Amino acid sequence: MLTARQRALCRLLPLCLFLAVMLAVLQPDRAAAQSPDETYVVQSGDTLASIAADLGIPFEVLVAANHLSDINSLDVGQVLLLPQGFGRRTVIARPGDTVQTIARRHGLSALRLAILNHTNPTARLFPGQPIRLLRATGPRPVPFGSVEVVSVPAVVVQGRAGWLEAEVERPLSLDVEWSGAPLGIRPIEIRGGEETGDMVTVWGGYVPASVALEPGVYPLIMSYEATTGVTVTRSLPVYVQGRAFPIQNINLPPDKNALVEQEISLKEDEYLSPVWSRTSTAIQWRKPFLLPLPAEAPTTSPFGVRRNYNAGQFFAFHTGQDFAAPGGTVVLAPADGIVALAEPLTVRGISVILDHGAGLFTGYWHLQEALVAAGEAVQAGDPIGLVGTTGRSTGAHLHWELRMYGIAVDPMPFLAQPLLPLLTAREEADQTGR
């Protein structure tokens, strides 16, 4: 028989369970209602300028609210106080949340939300994790002191390239780093004039994603020296999207088996690296590429296929587009440029490399003969070589390659689009306006 005390505890038990359940349900909402409007947790890749821009808070106000003496020093996990009067731009993840569930709850794009938070669209979140919200608005210029970022790619597909463009209000040197290496962004246009006092320099360049770059979010870091002598930086997230590449099995003839050795390929890559890493050449091109061979030449191996040489002796991604053509077929320059190299190589055979300016190069491998010499200027449509089968080749064909700052990307999309997309569009709009 139960005692009076036991009977009292039994009567209280359902009430305790009810309160525990309600607390568990309401806790995420309580956290979401309080902490996002008051604090922000610094994440990897953040700078004070990027946080201020993303949250819509004036830079000086954010500095003053946190009594910061060193605006270039932030630690991952550091908690910043947000000034009162600014709307919520951050939510707290609930148990079981993913980026996709939060995006659906707030009517946002899961991909853009993932990019803003330096994660993947399918990533699972831990309860209490702060997630920045991305407003469902179109792209807009991003202020960065004396620099205004006009265009930055939100997504770049493996083996492709996005376009970065910025407007600079005063003479300065703008540096951009992507995937651990500098990009060749450079001035491409000057607008306005000194007389009107509104002269703006437009800087532009490509953001290439290697086929070997794993899918995920990577920081694109911009920096320049302020008038105070302090280097200021801005980190912008770019999502690299994966792409499926087929496998191609290749069996070399016995007399070329030695060319499969990886050391030979690496040595040749090191030799060419200084050639296609230059960015000092002035821009030679504007229009889309021409095909380097007649249009009827079939593709035998597209860009990016994973090649299996001699049943597993060597694996490599295909860095260009192969076209079948009879030996001796004339190869044409697809765009204006300067011959950076014309000589026989071990793996690539007789080769020609054209420098089109601002870090963009095209290569032509396995030629029977080069018809140009290093240092010559060529125009789109000029003959530069003859199709052959020299080097690591199993038959007469042309390997056509496009490199941006040394990174191989698919050349085929550039047959249909201008190489300076925004600049070309403005020029066409100006001509139409006249």
Backbone hydrogen bonds, N-H to C=O, Kabsch-Sander energy under -0.5 kcal/mol:
donor,donor_aa,acceptor,acceptor_aa,energy
7,R,3,T,-2.3
8,A,4,A,-1.9
9,L,5,R,-2.0
10,C,6,Q,-2.2
11,R,7,R,-1.8
12,L,8,A,-1.5
13,L,9,L,-1.6
15,L,11,R,-0.5
16,C,12,L,-2.2
17,L,13,L,-2.4
18,F,14,P,-2.3
19,L,15,L,-2.3
20,A,16,C,-2.2
21,V,17,L,-2.3
22,M,18,F,-2.5
23,L,19,L,-2.2
24,A,20,A,-2.1
25,V,21,V,-2.2
26,L,22,M,-2.7
27,Q,23,L,-2.0
29,D,25,V,-0.5
30,R,26,L,-2.5
31,A,27,Q,-2.6
32,A,28,P,-2.7
33,A,29,D,-1.9
34,Q,30,R,-1.3
35,S,31,A,-1.5
38,E,35,S,-1.4
39,T,35,S,-2.7
40,Y,80,L,-2.0
42,V,40,Y,-0.6
42,V,78,Q,-3.1
46,D,43,Q,-2.1
48,L,71,I,-0.5
51,I,47,T,-2.4
52,A,48,L,-2.3
53,A,49,A,-2.2
54,D,50,S,-2.6
55,L,51,I,-2.3
56,G,52,A,-0.7
57,I,52,A,-2.3
62,L,58,P,-2.2
63,V,59,F,-2.1
64,A,60,E,-2.5
65,A,61,V,-2.4
66,N,62,L,-1.1
67,H,63,V,-0.6
67,H,64,A,-0.9
68,L,63,V,-1.8
71,I,69,S,-0.6
73,S,70,D,-1.3
74,L,72,N,-0.6
77,G,42,V,-2.8
78,Q,75,D,-2.4
80,L,40,Y,-3.2
80,L,78,Q,-0.6
82,L,38,E,-3.1
86,F,83,P,-0.9
91,V,131,I,-2.7
93,A,129,Q,-2.6
97,D,94,R,-2.3
99,V,123,A,-1.7
100,Q,121,P,-0.7
102,I,98,T,-2.0
103,A,99,V,-2.3
104,R,100,Q,-2.4
105,R,101,T,-2.2
106,H,102,I,-1.7
107,G,103,A,-0.5
107,G,104,R,-0.8
108,L,103,A,-3.0
113,L,109,S,-2.4
114,A,110,A,-2.3
115,I,111,L,-2.2
116,L,112,R,-2.2
117,N,113,L,-1.4
118,H,115,I,-1.3
119,T,114,A,-2.3
123,A,120,N,-1.8
125,L,97,D,-2.2
128,G,93,A,-2.9
129,Q,126,F,-2.2
131,I,91,V,-3.3
133,L,89,R,-3.7
135,R,133,L,-0.6
137,T,135,R,-2.2
142,V,149,V,-2.4
144,F,147,V,-2.4
147,V,144,F,-1.6
148,E,167,E,-2.6
149,V,142,V,-2.7
149,V,147,V,-0.5
150,V,148,E,-0.7
150,V,165,E,-1.7
151,S,165,E,-2.2
156,V,239,Y,-2.5
158,Q,241,Q,-2.4
159,G,209,A,-2.5
160,R,157,V,-2.4
162,G,207,V,-2.2
164,L,205,G,-3.1
165,E,151,S,-2.7
166,A,203,W,-2.5
167,E,148,E,-2.8
168,V,201,T,-3.1
169,E,146,S,-2.3
174,L,172,L,-0.6
175,D,173,S,-0.6
175,D,223,S,-2.9
177,E,221,I,-2.7
178,W,181,A,-3.1
179,S,219,P,-0.7
181,A,178,W,-1.6
183,L,176,V,-3.0
186,R,204,G,-2.0
188,I,202,V,-3.3
189,E,202,V,-1.3
191,R,200,V,-3.1
197,G,193,G,-1.1
198,D,193,G,-0.9
200,V,191,R,-2.3
201,T,168,V,-2.5
202,V,189,E,-3.4
202,V,200,V,-0.5
203,W,166,A,-3.3
203,W,201,T,-0.6
204,G,186,R,-2.6
205,G,164,L,-2.0
207,V,162,G,-2.9
209,A,160,R,-2.6
210,S,208,P,-0.5
213,L,210,S,-1.4
214,E,212,A,-0.6
216,G,240,V,-1.6
218,Y,238,V,-2.8
220,L,236,L,-2.8
221,I,177,E,-2.3
221,I,219,P,-0.7
222,M,220,L,-0.6
222,M,234,R,-3.1
223,S,175,D,-2.4
224,Y,232,V,-1.8
226,A,224,Y,-0.6
226,A,230,V,-2.9
229,G,226,A,-2.1
232,V,224,Y,-2.5
232,V,230,V,-0.6
234,R,222,M,-2.6
236,L,220,L,-2.6
236,L,234,R,-0.5
238,V,218,Y,-2.4
239,Y,154,A,-2.7
240,V,216,G,-3.4
240,V,238,V,-0.6
241,Q,156,V,-2.1
241,Q,239,Y,-0.7
248,Q,306,R,-2.6
250,I,308,N,-2.7
252,L,250,I,-0.6
256,K,253,P,-2.5
257,N,254,P,-1.2
259,L,256,K,-1.5
260,V,257,N,-1.8
261,E,258,A,-1.2
264,I,261,E,-0.8
265,S,261,E,-1.3
266,L,262,Q,-2.6
267,K,263,E,-2.2
268,E,264,I,-1.9
269,D,265,S,-2.4
270,E,266,L,-2.3
271,Y,267,K,-1.6
272,L,268,E,-1.8
273,S,269,D,-1.7
275,V,272,L,-1.1
276,W,272,L,-1.8
277,S,273,S,-0.5
278,R,275,V,-0.8
284,Q,356,H,-2.5
285,W,356,H,-0.6
289,F,414,F,-3.0
290,L,334,P,-1.3
297,A,294,P,-2.0
300,T,322,D,-1.9
301,S,322,D,-1.0
304,G,318,H,-2.8
305,V,302,P,-1.1
306,R,246,P,-2.9
307,R,305,V,-0.7
307,R,316,A,-3.4
308,N,248,Q,-3.0
309,Y,307,R,-0.7
309,Y,314,F,-3.1
310,N,250,I,-3.2
313,Q,309,Y,-1.8
314,F,309,Y,-1.2
316,A,307,R,-1.6
318,H,305,V,-2.5
319,T,317,F,-0.6
321,Q,400,W,-2.9
322,D,301,S,-2.7
323,F,398,L,-2.4
324,A,298,P,-2.6
325,A,396,A,-0.8
328,G,387,V,-2.7
329,T,326,P,-1.9
331,V,385,G,-3.2
332,L,292,P,-2.6
333,A,382,D,-2.6
337,G,378,V,-2.2
338,I,355,D,-2.3
339,V,376,E,-3.1
340,A,353,I,-2.8
341,L,353,I,-1.4
343,E,351,S,-1.5
345,L,349,G,-1.9
349,G,345,L,-0.7
350,I,367,L,-0.7
351,S,343,E,-2.4
352,V,364,Y,-1.7
353,I,341,L,-2.5
354,L,362,T,-2.9
355,D,338,I,-3.4
356,H,354,L,-0.7
356,H,360,L,-2.7
358,A,281,T,-2.5
360,L,357,G,-1.2
361,F,359,G,-0.5
361,F,403,R,-2.8
362,T,354,L,-1.9
363,G,401,E,-2.3
364,Y,352,V,-2.1
365,W,399,H,-1.9
366,H,348,R,-3.5
367,L,350,I,-2.5
368,Q,386,L,-2.8
369,E,386,L,-1.0
371,L,384,I,-2.1
372,V,384,I,-0.6
375,G,339,V,-3.2
376,E,373,A,-1.9
378,V,337,G,-3.0
381,G,333,A,-3.2
382,D,379,Q,-2.4
384,I,331,V,-3.0
385,G,331,V,-1.1
386,L,369,E,-2.4
387,V,329,T,-2.7
388,G,366,H,-0.5
388,G,397,H,-0.7
390,T,366,H,-0.9
392,R,347,V,-3.4
393,S,391,G,-1.8
397,H,388,G,-2.1
398,L,323,F,-2.6
399,H,365,W,-1.0
400,W,321,Q,-2.8
400,W,398,L,-0.7
401,E,363,G,-2.3
402,L,319,T,-0.5
402,L,409,V,-0.6
403,R,361,F,-3.1
404,M,407,I,-2.7
405,Y,359,G,-2.8
405,Y,403,R,-0.5
406,G,276,W,-0.6
407,I,404,M,-2.1
409,V,402,L,-2.3
410,D,159,G,-3.1
414,F,411,P,-1.3
415,L,412,M,-2.0
416,A,413,P,-1.3
417,Q,413,P,-0.6
419,L,286,R,-0.9
420,L,286,R,-0.7
424,T,420,L,-2.8
425,A,421,P,-2.1
426,R,422,L,-2.1
427,E,423,L,-2.2
428,E,424,T,-2.4
429,A,425,A,-2.2
430,D,426,R,-2.6
431,Q,427,E,-2.1
432,T,428,E,-2.3
433,G,429,A,-2.3
434,R,430,D,-1.5
